[in-house]
Amino acid sequence: MVKEAGRSARGSVWLEAKAPRGGRSAAQPSGLDRERITSVSVRLLDAEGLAKLSMRRLAAELNVTAMSLYWYVDTKDDLLELALDAVFGELRLPDPDAEGEDWRGQLRGLATEYRALLVRHTWLSPLAGRYLNIGPNALAFSRVVQRVVRRAGLPAHGVMGAISAVFQFVYGYGTYEAHFSARIADTGLSADEYHQRALAMVAEAPQTAEAVEESRDIVAARGGDTVAEMLDRDFTYALDLLVAGIEAMVERG
């Protein structure tokens, strides 16, 4: 087994091509494989969060010994990398070469998919920059994004900047939304109930009332009858601004 501390120097589970050790023994239970281990890891991460996942906890969920897992993974980092790529497989990817499809619509679709993924799996955002993220599903997503943005007509040196502008925004928006959802879940209230109560408290507090009053017209113009609608409207408008920025840079040549 390789120590956890060696991960940064070693690179990635995807570069190691680790296979189960040859020959079956009593320590290698029937029916256990990387796909099952990864699937259960994702389920535990969704249910219990990043901090609570351990080899021991996973082994208990699989009803095997912790040592059995080491036939398939070296470390907890391996598990997290595998889980990270597994959820990228949930993204619906467009065909960037499809005739009649506009790059703007496809880019908006990819951004929307990524936002939903970050909200659905709240543990994803802390891991996104921690690993090389070169699993097959993550690479498929990255390649489609690049091919879609290339079709916008930007110079080659501007493609990665445009991708960063859009998807770093989505990462931040989705991460904040995921934290907001988790905070609401802890209260036992609905998102709309939480929003109304929080807004009322902030509006009544002397130290924050003035700021609320100054932004009242902006909040009213924002529109949306529910928190979900407000979040969607803000996301859509911000994304439209970024797409318009790409279009403006193309026109500038």
MIZAZA-250311 format. One line per field, with one value per residue (C-alpha): residue number from 1; residue in one letter; chain; y negated, x negated, z. Coordinates in pm, 1 decimal. Example, Ala and Ser with C-alpha at 12.3 -4.5 7.8 and 13.67 -1.06 7.14 Angstrom:
BEGIN
n = (1/2)
res = (A/S)
chain = (A/A)
Y = (450.0/106.0)
X = (-1230.0/-1367.0)
Z = (780.0/714.0)
! end
This chain:
BEGIN
n = (1/2/3/4/5/6/7/8/9/10/11/12/13/14/15/16/17/18/19/20/21/22/23/24/25/26/27/28/29/30/31/32/33/34/35/36/37/38/39/40/41/42/43/44/45/46/47/48/49/50/51/52/53/54/55/56/57/58/59/60/61/62/63/64/65/66/67/68/69/70/71/72/73/74/75/76/77/78/79/80/81/82/83/84/85/86/87/88/89/90/91/92/93/94/95/96/97/98/99/100/101/102/103/104/105/106/107/108/109/110/111/112/113/114/115/116/117/118/119/120/121/122/123/124/125/126/127/128/129/130/131/132/133/134/135/136/137/138/139/140/141/142/143/144/145/146/147/148/149/150/151/152/153/154/155/156/157/158/159/160/161/162/163/164/165/166/167/168/169/170/171/172/173/174/175/176/177/178/179/180/181/182/183/184/185/186/187/188/189/190/191/192/193/194/195/196/197/198/199/200/201/202/203/204/205/206/207/208/209/210/211/212/213/214/215/216/217/218/219/220/221/222/223/224/225/226/227/228/229/230/231/232/233/234/235/236/237/238/239/240/241/242/243/244/245/246/247/248/249/250/251/252/253)
res = (M/V/K/E/A/G/R/S/A/R/G/S/V/W/L/E/A/K/A/P/R/G/G/R/S/A/A/Q/P/S/G/L/D/R/E/R/I/T/S/V/S/V/R/L/L/D/A/E/G/L/A/K/L/S/M/R/R/L/A/A/E/L/N/V/T/A/M/S/L/Y/W/Y/V/D/T/K/D/D/L/L/E/L/A/L/D/A/V/F/G/E/L/R/L/P/D/P/D/A/E/G/E/D/W/R/G/Q/L/R/G/L/A/T/E/Y/R/A/L/L/V/R/H/T/W/L/S/P/L/A/G/R/Y/L/N/I/G/P/N/A/L/A/F/S/R/V/V/Q/R/V/V/R/R/A/G/L/P/A/H/G/V/M/G/A/I/S/A/V/F/Q/F/V/Y/G/Y/G/T/Y/E/A/H/F/S/A/R/I/A/D/T/G/L/S/A/D/E/Y/H/Q/R/A/L/A/M/V/A/E/A/P/Q/T/A/E/A/V/E/E/S/R/D/I/V/A/A/R/G/G/D/T/V/A/E/M/L/D/R/D/F/T/Y/A/L/D/L/L/V/A/G/I/E/A/M/V/E/R/G)
chain = (A/A/A/A/A/A/A/A/A/A/A/A/A/A/A/A/A/A/A/A/A/A/A/A/A/A/A/A/A/A/A/A/A/A/A/A/A/A/A/A/A/A/A/A/A/A/A/A/A/A/A/A/A/A/A/A/A/A/A/A/A/A/A/A/A/A/A/A/A/A/A/A/A/A/A/A/A/A/A/A/A/A/A/A/A/A/A/A/A/A/A/A/A/A/A/A/A/A/A/A/A/A/A/A/A/A/A/A/A/A/A/A/A/A/A/A/A/A/A/A/A/A/A/A/A/A/A/A/A/A/A/A/A/A/A/A/A/A/A/A/A/A/A/A/A/A/A/A/A/A/A/A/A/A/A/A/A/A/A/A/A/A/A/A/A/A/A/A/A/A/A/A/A/A/A/A/A/A/A/A/A/A/A/A/A/A/A/A/A/A/A/A/A/A/A/A/A/A/A/A/A/A/A/A/A/A/A/A/A/A/A/A/A/A/A/A/A/A/A/A/A/A/A/A/A/A/A/A/A/A/A/A/A/A/A/A/A/A/A/A/A/A/A/A/A/A/A/A/A/A/A/A/A)
Y = (0.0/-354.4/-616.2/-894.1/-1154.0/-1009.6/-1110.8/-1458.3/-1318.4/-1010.8/-1201.7/-1021.1/-688.9/-712.1/-696.8/-383.2/-121.3/67.6/400.4/649.6/871.5/1204.9/1506.4/1499.6/1549.8/1547.3/1178.7/1093.7/1125.1/1237.1/961.7/677.8/463.9/102.6/14.0/129.7/-32.5/-360.9/-350.1/-294.9/-565.5/-817.3/-714.0/-758.5/-1093.6/-1216.9/-1094.1/-1168.8/-1415.0/-1423.5/-1426.5/-1101.9/-883.0/-638.7/-298.4/-150.9/-318.6/-209.2/147.6/163.5/44.9/311.0/572.6/660.7/606.3/283.4/483.5/626.6/281.0/269.1/528.5/249.2/-85.1/-192.8/-487.8/-699.8/-943.3/-670.2/-640.2/-1013.7/-1037.1/-749.6/-900.7/-1241.3/-1100.9/-881.7/-1179.9/-1359.7/-1067.1/-1204.1/-1508.4/-1509.0/-1614.4/-1760.6/-1666.9/-1966.9/-1869.0/-1843.4/-2047.4/-2329.2/-2347.9/-2687.2/-2704.7/-2948.2/-2707.9/-2419.3/-2624.5/-2730.4/-2367.5/-2252.2/-2527.9/-2439.8/-2071.9/-2150.8/-2380.5/-2108.3/-1855.1/-2079.1/-2128.6/-1760.9/-1643.9/-1900.7/-1723.5/-1769.5/-2130.2/-2076.7/-1796.0/-1958.6/-2128.6/-1873.8/-1608.9/-1613.9/-1523.1/-1318.7/-1030.4/-931.4/-1117.1/-1438.3/-1431.0/-1376.8/-1682.2/-1892.1/-1795.6/-1877.5/-2215.3/-2298.4/-2197.1/-2401.1/-2715.2/-2681.6/-2717.3/-3066.0/-3195.6/-3320.9/-3329.0/-3019.7/-3212.3/-3319.9/-2982.6/-2875.3/-3219.3/-3201.4/-2852.6/-2974.3/-3274.1/-3057.0/-2751.8/-2925.0/-3131.6/-2815.4/-2651.7/-2946.7/-2979.5/-2607.3/-2584.4/-2873.9/-2727.4/-2388.5/-2547.0/-2748.5/-2434.4/-2250.0/-2539.8/-2538.7/-2160.9/-2193.6/-2425.7/-2194.5/-2480.7/-2505.1/-2733.2/-2992.2/-2984.4/-3025.3/-3312.7/-3501.1/-3460.6/-3557.9/-3862.1/-3976.5/-3947.2/-4133.0/-4408.1/-4465.3/-4465.4/-4821.8/-4733.1/-4578.1/-4753.2/-5039.5/-4802.4/-4614.1/-4934.8/-5050.3/-4729.2/-4700.1/-4818.1/-4578.1/-4285.5/-4375.8/-4403.5/-4070.2/-3887.5/-3531.7/-3405.8/-3141.7/-3107.3/-2852.8/-3098.0/-3379.8/-3159.8/-3046.3/-3401.8/-3527.6/-3233.2/-3273.0/-3647.7/-3612.1/-3338.6/-3558.0/-3832.5/-3590.7/-3465.0/-3826.4/-3892.1/-3605.2/-3741.1/-4088.9/-3950.4/-3762.5/-4084.9/-4264.0/-3999.8)
X = (0.0/-111.1/-92.6/163.8/-113.7/-248.9/54.6/-71.1/-394.3/-235.5/26.9/353.7/528.3/601.6/229.8/160.2/375.3/410.5/584.8/700.5/413.0/393.1/572.9/871.3/821.9/1039.5/955.9/1102.9/1481.4/1695.2/1900.3/1668.4/1517.2/1418.1/1753.8/1944.6/1694.0/1723.2/2103.1/2131.2/1869.7/2081.9/2392.7/2215.1/2070.8/2416.6/2572.6/2302.3/2057.9/1689.7/1559.6/1728.5/1607.3/1336.3/1216.2/1366.0/1704.8/1713.2/1616.3/1899.4/2148.5/2021.7/2022.8/1656.2/1335.4/1143.4/845.7/1060.7/1084.5/709.9/741.8/892.8/773.1/458.7/591.9/892.6/766.1/822.3/1183.5/1241.1/1089.8/1303.9/1616.6/1537.5/1517.3/1823.3/2050.9/1909.5/2061.2/2406.3/2357.2/2555.5/2316.6/2422.8/2271.0/2049.1/2046.7/2424.0/2548.1/2786.5/2681.0/2565.3/2260.2/2440.0/2721.5/2481.1/2258.8/2560.0/2668.4/2325.6/2310.8/2658.1/2566.2/2250.8/2436.9/2694.0/2415.8/2247.5/2576.3/2669.5/2334.4/2229.4/1895.3/1787.9/1666.9/1399.7/1252.2/1265.8/927.4/770.6/704.1/588.2/945.1/838.5/1083.3/1273.8/1594.1/1419.5/1209.8/1519.0/1682.2/1367.3/1325.4/1686.7/1660.3/1346.2/1499.4/1814.8/1621.8/1387.3/1691.8/1753.9/1470.5/1234.1/860.5/685.1/521.4/863.1/1039.0/917.6/989.3/1347.5/1387.3/1248.1/1482.7/1789.8/1706.3/1531.5/1849.3/2061.6/1833.9/1872.2/2245.6/2309.5/2089.2/2267.9/2605.9/2506.0/2395.4/2718.1/2926.2/2736.9/2789.1/3162.6/3184.5/3037.3/3322.6/3604.4/3765.1/3839.6/3616.6/3894.5/3971.7/3604.1/3564.4/3865.0/3760.0/3399.2/3504.8/3742.1/3474.2/3216.0/3464.3/3542.5/3185.5/3046.6/2704.1/2844.2/3178.5/3024.7/2850.5/3176.4/3363.7/3100.8/3136.4/3515.7/3576.8/3314.5/3462.8/3812.3/3696.6/3516.9/3849.0/3934.5/4196.9/3976.0/3613.0/3560.9/3695.2/3475.1/3164.9/3247.1/3304.8/2978.3/2786.9/2941.2/2875.1/2516.0/2456.2/2607.0/2360.7/2070.2/2194.7/2237.0/1880.4/1752.3/1949.4/1801.7/1447.5/1508.5/1624.0/1312.4/1106.1)
Z = (0.0/-74.1/197.4/168.1/166.8/-156.3/-359.2/-449.1/-593.1/-745.4/-938.8/-990.7/-951.9/-1323.8/-1408.4/-1207.5/-1380.5/-1052.8/-1095.8/-833.4/-727.3/-902.5/-761.1/-532.5/-160.7/146.5/190.7/-151.8/-120.4/-410.4/-576.9/-480.2/-754.7/-816.0/-968.6/-661.1/-424.3/-613.6/-623.8/-249.9/-184.6/-378.6/-185.5/148.3/44.8/-53.1/271.0/526.8/372.5/295.5/652.5/751.9/465.4/569.9/457.6/774.1/719.3/355.3/444.4/699.7/437.0/194.2/471.6/414.4/609.3/555.6/431.0/151.8/-5.6/-60.3/-334.3/-542.1/-401.8/-220.2/-21.8/63.3/-200.1/-458.3/-344.0/-366.7/-714.3/-834.7/-679.4/-829.6/-1179.8/-1129.7/-1069.8/-1374.8/-1563.4/-1472.2/-1694.9/-2018.0/-2291.4/-2625.3/-2957.4/-3037.7/-3405.5/-3444.3/-3737.9/-3659.9/-3294.9/-3170.4/-2944.1/-2714.6/-2637.3/-2588.6/-2357.2/-2149.5/-2130.1/-2010.8/-1751.1/-1623.9/-1597.9/-1402.0/-1163.2/-1091.0/-1032.2/-773.7/-589.6/-605.9/-469.0/-209.9/-149.7/-512.5/-500.4/-229.9/-441.8/-786.0/-752.8/-521.9/-785.4/-1145.9/-1244.8/-1547.2/-1520.5/-1836.7/-1746.7/-1643.9/-1960.1/-2174.1/-2015.8/-2059.4/-2424.1/-2510.4/-2335.6/-2532.7/-2863.8/-2798.1/-2698.9/-2997.2/-3222.5/-3082.7/-3300.8/-3033.9/-3105.6/-2971.9/-2688.8/-2560.6/-2548.5/-2204.9/-2060.8/-2184.9/-2037.9/-1707.1/-1701.1/-1749.9/-1544.8/-1256.6/-1226.5/-1233.7/-976.8/-740.9/-794.9/-755.0/-446.7/-277.2/-369.6/-228.8/101.3/113.2/60.2/333.8/575.0/505.6/546.8/896.6/999.0/893.0/700.2/331.3/125.1/96.8/470.2/555.9/310.8/445.8/809.1/741.4/537.8/810.0/1079.3/871.7/783.8/1153.0/1283.7/1315.2/1178.2/857.7/799.0/599.0/358.7/306.3/234.0/-18.3/-216.3/-193.4/-551.8/-690.2/-500.6/-621.8/-983.8/-956.3/-982.5/-895.2/-652.7/-491.8/-388.8/-666.2/-926.1/-794.6/-804.1/-1157.1/-1279.0/-1130.9/-1275.8/-1621.2/-1634.6/-1516.4/-1772.2/-2045.1/-1948.6/-1989.3/-2325.6/-2439.2/-2327.5/-2542.1/-2838.1/-2781.8/-2771.4/-3096.6/-3262.7/-3136.1/-3310.0)
! end
